[in-house]
Amino acid sequence: MGLYKNLPAGLEVVDIIIAGGGTASCVIASRLADASPELSILVIEGGSNNDSPTIRYPALFLANMAPTSTANTFHQTVKEEQLGGRELIIPTGAVLGGGSSTNFMMYSRAQRSDFDGWNAAGWSANEMLPYLKKLETYHGPGNKAQHGYDGPIQVSGGTYGVLRSQNDFLAAAEKIGLPVVEDAQNLDVIGIQRAMRYISPDGKRQDAATAYLHPRLQDGHHRNLHVLVEHQIVRVLFDGDKRAVGVEFKANPTFQPGDSITRSVKAQKLVIVSCGACGSPAVLERSGVGNPEILKQVGVELVASVPGVGEDFEDHQSVLYPYRSNLNPDETLDAMVTGRADPMELIKNNDKMLGWNCLDVSCKLRPTDAEATALGPKFKEAWENDFKNKPDRPLVLMASANSFPGLPEEGIPPGQYFAISNFSVYPYSRGHIHITGPNLTDPLNFKTGFFSDADGVDIKMLVWAYKKSREIVRRMDLYRGEVPSWHPAFPPLSAAACIDTDGPLANDVQDIQYTADDDQIIEQWLIDKVGTSWHSLGTCKMAPYDKDGVVDTKLSVYGTKGLKVADLSIAPGNVGAHTNNTALAIGEKAADVIIKELGLLKGQKTVNSER
Ligand SMILES: Cc1cc2nc3c(=O)[nH]c(=O)nc-3n(C[C@H](O)[C@H](O)[C@H](O)COP(=O)(O)OP(=O)(O)OC[C@H]3O[C@@H](n4cnc5c(N)ncnc54)[C@H](O)[C@@H]3O)c2cc1C
């Protein structure tokens, strides 16, 4: 099997090197290996193999968020002045399969206007839909023409779900006029649906390493596909013609502390950087590709002046709100999260709850015109420019989770909780991520820029989301009040004050009337609490060079030869979705682009050659 912890002899020269072994990378490596058995491919992943129960069993996903976990990298930002000087922690996947191995498994696809808005030849929604279908075997409801039924990634409800809380949420949302739909993942529709997940019908996580790479590493038909784990890319190597000819890499000291040797491997045809939106800019900059001024400051010799590298960082900006409930212990993940249940026992008993991520409802929502107007003139202007005439564009995504949204060390009071996550999907704020030195150990200069938009529109998105989500929850039968320390601290006499109730509210629940003071309290709360949705993108944009672009529509890096970037960093605009699906689709599309460029078709069909 071609999976190694140390590079074996004989692999000093390959055809293609893929730097990073995450979501998009696993797709690209697998499709290229299918296209040509002669093509030698080496994936170099900084993290370990993904053979851990906390990855395989969906219900254990929060274990990967513990600060001691090696499955994620916990990037630290600079002090963000607009957030009261807070330093944020932004986790990204750091294991074979990348984010797809550690994410929360919410199945969610971008909207039609997202791909169309990228304005990139070959990447429109109609051109991307075949890739979205190719990657999945869909077990959910909806129009069959818009889903795939024989792809590597199984999308299903998994082995567990709580119908009572799903029905309760849907009914409460309908009471306030929100649209409930079968399938909000068909590119065109928004609304509230029973969640589908990257979980197989028999309850296993569907990460890209498990679904794409491992079967090929084991089937005996892909002998030229090689994967080196536990090694980090230092930089890409170029010849005098600015052609990428290989990479320098080192053992990751977390896994192999005694080895500090810098090694190199050569690529005869192509180097593909696929280290994610928080990793790819650093690899390019250490290689001499980036803004000349930044590279000069950090002592890296310039190879290609590409000022867009590391700019325009975007994420979805998020806050989670827990509520008390009358849910039963077998209706939440709280026992597992607090350590009251032993995961090893559940595994031994093949417990169905293991095939559950506790996120049962998924929502893509937008305000009415009147609600948009009530959020102030600047918000109204943004609404009219960017949302009003694009009815497929949600303002926020919301999900309901049957669990307390924290780790045991955060002191969860005993009980059964559910939580609402709210995040904005098209924020106006931008951040950046750059190196501060030429070495892997040099810290990053990373700023999310959350809530830094000049017109203060981003914060209003989350004000609207908070109020709307509370109105849904207050109409649910299982609602027993807010967990006050996790909600804005409204004064006790405010109509918005948190409550503790023994039963559901009476039938004729009226909307809370928030005062100007209440609104201010919400905004301050958001400044104090806003964090990541783990959906980083846009730092090596596919855009014209003079618009901060880093790659062209064939994913080739400007000013270089034989070098591509292929991961979520290339997304030139945000998506109204959790981002895993878009990363997988970028992988599928990138593979087709490369297969055609290298002339590997030999009678096989790529998606677009079928059209
Ligand atoms: C905690 C969390 C929860 C999420 N929840 C969801 C969800 O429920 N649904 C959803 O749709 N999306 C979710 N996402 C987002 C989604 O998983 C990511 O957008 C997606 O995985 C990004 O794919 P990528 O290929 O761009 O990068 P990644 O998958 O992050 O891959 C990058 C890879 O490069 C490696 N790497 C980085 N630097 C180096 C280096 N120097 N050398 C070698 N290797 C390197 C990393 O270890 C990683 O494996 C979540 C993400 C996280 C982190």
The ligand as a Gaussian input file, in Angstrom:
#p B3LYP/6-31G(d) Opt

LIG

0 1
 C      -13.954000      22.025000      12.588000
 C      -14.528000      22.150000      11.212000
 C      -15.891000      21.949000      11.019000
 C      -16.437000      22.079000       9.736000
 N      -17.746000      21.719000       9.523000
 C      -18.205000      21.621000       8.244000
 C      -19.467000      21.020000       7.962000
 O      -20.185000      20.553000       8.856000
 N      -19.870000      20.970000       6.664000
 C      -19.118000      21.466000       5.645000
 O      -19.569000      21.441000       4.498000
 N      -17.907000      22.027000       5.887000
 C      -17.420000      22.070000       7.147000
 N      -16.165000      22.537000       7.383000
 C      -15.396000      23.127000       6.275000
 C      -14.761000      22.130000       5.312000
 O      -14.392000      20.951000       5.946000
 C      -13.552000      22.828000       4.662000
 O      -14.005000      23.985000       3.992000
 C      -12.835000      21.935000       3.654000
 O      -12.456000      20.734000       4.255000
 C      -11.594000      22.669000       3.099000
 O      -10.974000      21.866000       2.127000
 P       -9.578000      22.255000       1.468000
 O       -9.237000      21.178000       0.504000
 O       -9.626000      23.636000       0.967000
 O       -8.531000      22.264000       2.663000
 P       -8.260000      21.199000       3.811000
 O       -9.239000      20.091000       3.759000
 O       -8.154000      21.977000       5.075000
 O       -6.859000      20.564000       3.415000
 C       -5.629000      21.199000       3.588000
 C       -4.621000      20.128000       3.997000
 O       -3.312000      20.639000       3.838000
 C       -2.519000      20.209000       4.936000
 N       -1.397000      21.169000       5.059000
 C       -1.464000      22.480000       5.382000
 N       -0.222000      23.031000       5.335000
 C        0.620000      22.031000       4.966000
 C        2.022000      21.967000       4.714000
 N        2.820000      23.027000       4.846000
 N        2.540000      20.771000       4.346000
 C        1.764000      19.667000       4.196000
 N        0.447000      19.677000       4.420000
 C       -0.131000      20.849000       4.795000
 C       -3.460000      20.197000       6.113000
 O       -2.977000      19.350000       7.141000
 C       -4.744000      19.691000       5.455000
 O       -4.837000      18.287000       5.505000
 C      -15.594000      22.442000       8.650000
 C      -14.229000      22.624000       8.853000
 C      -13.686000      22.461000      10.117000
 C      -12.204000      22.637000      10.304000

